[in-house]
Amino acid sequence: MMTRRQTLGSALALGAMTMAKPAVGATMFPVVETAYGKLRGLHSGGVAVFRGISYASDTSGANRFMPPRSVEPWAGVRDALHWTDVAPQLPGDRRHTYADLIMVDRNPSGMGEDNLSLNLWAPAIDPNAKKPVIVVLHGGGFYSGSGNSVGMDGEQMARFSDSVVIAINHRLGAFGFLHLAEFGGEDFATSGTVGMQDIVAALGWVRENVASFGGDPDRVLVYGQSGGGAKTSVLMAMPDGKGLFHRAGVMSGSALRMMPPEMASSTAKRLLDALDIAPGDVRKLQQVAWTTLLETQAGLEAADRALGEAPRSFAPVVDGITLPRHPWDPDAPAVSADVPMIVSSVLDERSYRMGNFTMDEGELLDFARERLGGRAEDAVAAYRTEDPDAAPFLLAARLDSDLTFRKGAFAQAELKAKQGGAAVWSYLWTEPSPAADGRFGAVHGIDVAPSLYNTRGALNGSSSAANGLAKAMASSWAAFAANGDPNNEHVPDWKPYAASERTTLIFDKDLRVEADPRRQFRKFWVE
């Protein structure tokens, strides 16, 4: 008798073999009837692709800063062959090597406010298929990126995992997170969370329609990396999201706290002042050209960008309504206690922003002193012992990663485990990127392409080792979507995370499971 792990692996292999072409009699342009009307997609290598499906209406004019509104039903067949616009945002700065390597903001479309859409890849158009559903939330913080980007392409994952894969577009920056409740009253009471409300609306569309595309509305995984992980963290604390997803994943994006309303109101006042709009005339903001609003937003974020940091002016607001509390502070949100979870980080997250690639040992010690004070010398000695040959700048990045991304991931996993509800699993990616002569190590975003079985990612390359890790990673997400448990035949036995052992899967050429890996550094982060 085959074990569950063997059965899943066999199913994945069978799916990869049987989806090379559409079934006999299948059309190149499949048509699916949704609750709002018929959509025409396109078969690509046996996968049905539907692009630019509107799950909510245009957000311009009077709909700006308002909760998402349903699309109007239509007659006839509407094409779902083209990308929609993406949310207004500033493009990434391609002059930096890392920015040129990642693909989070390579958007094959324009920008505009009619952007509440999703892209869907389905291995079989069969309303009785009940295949797992994988919903990917894009990275880029709360200010950039899209579900249209090259890095979010779900075709390979749909083919490999035999799952329906969906990538979402939603409002960003001031368009999605400008808190106007203090100035606009009840009508704008939840304007600081409309970007997250968009995600909930998209999941509502999935609940209502995914069966028509062959998906199972009762097996929906939502996950994302960086900003996508932060959005997943927030989603797990939103009562309106309850029941719309059944597994969750946070990759390098554990967000414990969100924007306090008083801070968000202060930012909103600065933006109103910059546009010369009186606080009592909030509705005039709905008449400002979106290009002007984006330019004004960029001015407020300039200080963060000058430091090489992600803009922090606009993020989901703890408004007491759609987001009643900080997502993971002081404890794990009760509303998602029954949702199993994967929490992860990568070893050298912050190497993407370490500008001093020629840092020497003295500068490394100075860097550590700024963060650890009197413990700096002991910490640097420990990092050097762990990796004697690493460049000083990479050890600085690793230290900074431990104190930021990994500290958050550790806290989130601990809180979820302590809650005693559904299980949580943890992984750490340590295999370095071969890009730029290996300069960046295991950098932020290196696990994104493998998670979607996209083996041609610029950060990963396409060596046999990279392809093997992609198979292990994608199989784990596929298993998690299907069963609520990431174990499969391509990884070692992976126990849920618990404070007693802190079991962690290490994604490296030497794929392995460790108890409390890098324990000595964890003590620097939390004590």
Steps between C-alpha positions, in 0.01 A plus 500: 500500500634845411543759774337842476840650406543247216145548381547877471831459318342256255211737444740788430698291253183375330366855476821619336478220241130522421471877459730535202204583273127569534269200517361369173222729386618789717503839333803726483279774644310349796187683616395491865176634642544697822240655728534824299528375144703286263879533466721384215855390580786335312659157527879514541680167512197328647430770759198729459610860554253779587652847533351821627185363666333792678386398847384853591424829327714795393633689806531844346291810577238448768624142553850616601575417868170309516451127568508289181171476314375202304530489122183528295388179328541494122341325206688297242864390535769731636864438409742425786806502273677821606650649813314786663671813627689466826458722804674841476856466630856616446717269290793325662845656457673267253838672549565272796612144429251337735209706367591389149499134607162480669179496300241623748427819307549386139142585409398422140225762505419860580387664823158629595220475752298230324736238638301268727567186303649155530681261269415130512673185376296177502617148410148379417175685429272257677251617766529160669881492514534661846872567467690691771513877459821701550453877531823701482526852645778696329794663672603864488389601847172689501624737232604309182484177303210320334342167424588569136874497560733241352579370847135417574439291187312188613498287186791274596362449852152414372656241269742361759264489800172423322347796684314815403740792550381861537693828528320814619526872425383745767538864598834619633655801675272796567234352272468196727605621845429872548322532836243778467263409782600801714424743217233329290287342768302178466512492120880461519512295821685208336696681226826398669438132425333498157806336343451206738125510445578449131677174586200385703274587205724298268480203736122544502508476120709183533251352744214571261659407169809280525305173474409595143874504424556159661601625845385400846367805692555309825875450439639848446861584591599868523868579519753763400857617540617831652207738454290199402587338831414820685162506326442137599592588859240779498238290323517246781377767744210625284156367602368550145757250372374221725414187301634632168838325534604184680882504505741793515867561426730788597837511325738767630213730589387435857309816591417518871370858520337735253445875478347662811211735407659809653816453292294430187293814557818705526618364163160575346521859625844541344366377167197733517730791578730411209198511267367818661173328595333598826426211740128570466515459121610138488279420200717727288763226528275285284526756221879530496667335200648168606838606360497805729404289799778251426756777460394653832524160669853462361597831659387378841694176455819665371684483833451122525606449140813712552609255770437205273210389718152392399252789529305478825258791480207294374407161643184336639357698789368351822164670445302297756260385229652297216823459696393499865848445649867471418528175304748312723541713810464412781401152380396299198162610359218279625299548180746278310589254776372212285719592199827303469799708406854501361738774620843547345804717440823482299848528642625826347177696456650846536795460264286668233544836676860474622665768286850460645615185324862579592434515876796388712504327839519829690196636317318173570564545872380861485185381320438242774559753779227724359255211539626296795704742707729325745412155363634584155845338533357170621241505222751572223727225630209256488405601145861469388528155660183387324630615159878564503522585129204738466561859394451747790210671320319165473541435873366850565201420281447171683510674837252761376281223359498325838393818675223586252347237271601196702407652836151561364474151349616342823247699704215416262575127502526502880167681535323267258637191676412640842142560388440126492273504196602384154864403448780723375810391307825696462772503237828686446651533151881507515609407145671811355408662172754451220411844358759781501778249578320391816532844654154504661495159669154365579339835431145627554274351232716204405219255589227674296564340161545148646173533693320524163727246330639774279846358451633778275509769770795738475584459870508121483634391162400166350768258620402147600536602866276805452241290318507243779436766763219643287338156484529461879365851564213486249403150615477624858266784408297263280465251785407776741228626265366150448518362855580780744833324563816581296660155531568321172745252350749770397579624854607332825239437767401854600337529839291803600676775690477494881691694765643176639693417179454788252520254213604672177547374145825631349487558125857445387682257272503288814124505553444420867292559812660654808382576852544867593755580226742786569387503862788720616391781271136474603613589849652823372170588330257443785685544827 
